[in-house]
């Protein structure tokens, strides 16, 4: 299993609207692509005066599914987010491989 983790710092002035949009539009659109088995939307507990930090984790079965998602769907979905919240966020992405779950 692979976890596709997106870490985002969103500025305070758009925070509430962004959280609502992520929950009702963006994350559902990512899940509707069919490449992910589940997702987790978590607030990172760190003091930051400039914004609020989040981790959005999407679990997929294998690297092939993730690569296909990144080729077919990620560019459009990321562009929608960037156009909507231009200059109001910073983000980075990491991949994790699940070694053990209990």
C-alpha positions as CSV (number, residue, x, y, z in Angstrom):
1,X,0.0,0.0,0.0
2,X,1.1,3.5,-0.8
3,X,0.1,6.8,1.0
4,X,0.1,9.9,-1.2
5,X,0.5,12.7,1.3
6,X,-0.2,16.4,0.5
7,X,1.0,18.9,3.1
8,X,-0.5,22.3,2.8
9,X,-0.2,25.6,4.7
10,X,-3.2,27.8,3.9
11,X,-3.4,31.5,4.9
12,X,-5.7,32.5,7.6
13,X,-7.9,34.9,5.5
14,X,-9.1,32.0,3.3
15,X,-8.8,29.2,5.8
16,X,-12.5,28.5,6.6
17,X,-13.7,28.7,3.0
18,X,-10.7,26.4,1.9
19,X,-11.6,23.7,4.5
20,X,-15.2,23.7,3.3
21,X,-14.1,23.5,-0.3
22,X,-11.6,20.7,0.4
23,X,-14.3,18.6,2.2
24,X,-17.1,19.2,-0.2
25,X,-15.4,19.6,-3.6
26,X,-11.7,18.8,-3.9
27,X,-11.2,15.6,-1.8
28,X,-14.5,14.1,-3.2
29,X,-13.2,14.8,-6.8
30,X,-9.9,13.1,-6.0
31,X,-11.7,10.1,-4.6
32,X,-14.1,9.9,-7.5
33,X,-11.1,9.2,-9.8
34,X,-11.2,5.6,-8.4
35,X,-7.5,5.3,-7.7
36,X,-7.6,5.7,-3.9
37,X,-9.1,3.4,-1.3
38,X,-9.5,5.9,1.5
39,X,-8.4,9.4,2.6
40,X,-7.6,11.2,5.8
41,X,-7.7,15.0,6.3
42,X,-5.7,16.1,9.3
43,X,-4.8,19.4,10.9
44,X,-1.1,19.6,11.8
45,X,-0.8,20.8,15.4
46,X,1.9,23.4,15.1
47,X,1.8,27.1,16.1
48,X,2.0,29.2,12.9
49,X,0.8,32.9,12.8
50,X,0.9,33.0,9.0
51,X,-1.6,30.1,8.4
52,X,-2.9,26.7,9.3
53,X,-1.1,23.5,8.2
54,X,-2.9,20.3,7.0
55,X,-2.0,16.8,5.8
56,X,-4.3,15.2,3.3
57,X,-3.4,11.5,2.9
58,X,-4.7,9.3,0.1
59,X,-4.2,5.5,0.3
60,X,-3.8,3.5,-2.9
61,X,-3.1,-0.1,-3.6
62,X,0.2,0.3,-5.6
63,X,2.6,2.6,-7.4
64,X,0.9,1.9,-10.8
65,X,-2.4,3.3,-9.6
66,X,-0.7,6.4,-8.2
67,X,1.2,7.0,-11.4
68,X,-1.9,6.6,-13.5
69,X,-3.7,9.1,-11.2
70,X,-0.8,11.5,-11.5
71,X,-0.9,11.3,-15.3
72,X,-4.6,11.4,-15.9
73,X,-6.1,13.5,-13.1
74,X,-3.6,15.3,-10.8
75,X,-2.7,18.1,-13.2
76,X,-6.3,19.3,-13.7
77,X,-7.2,18.9,-10.0
78,X,-4.1,20.7,-8.9
79,X,-4.7,23.5,-11.4
80,X,-8.2,24.0,-10.0
81,X,-6.8,24.4,-6.5
82,X,-4.0,26.7,-7.6
83,X,-6.3,29.0,-9.6
84,X,-8.8,29.2,-6.7
85,X,-6.2,29.8,-3.9
86,X,-3.3,31.4,-5.9
87,X,-0.7,33.0,-3.6
88,X,-2.6,31.8,-0.5
89,X,-0.9,28.5,0.1
90,X,2.3,26.5,0.0
91,X,2.4,22.8,-0.5
92,X,4.6,19.8,-0.9
93,X,3.9,16.1,-1.6
94,X,5.5,13.0,-0.2
95,X,5.0,9.2,-0.9
96,X,5.0,6.7,1.9
97,X,5.0,2.9,1.6
98,X,3.1,1.1,4.4
99,X,5.4,-1.5,5.9
100,X,3.1,-2.8,8.6
101,X,-0.4,-2.0,9.9
102,X,-2.2,-3.4,13.0
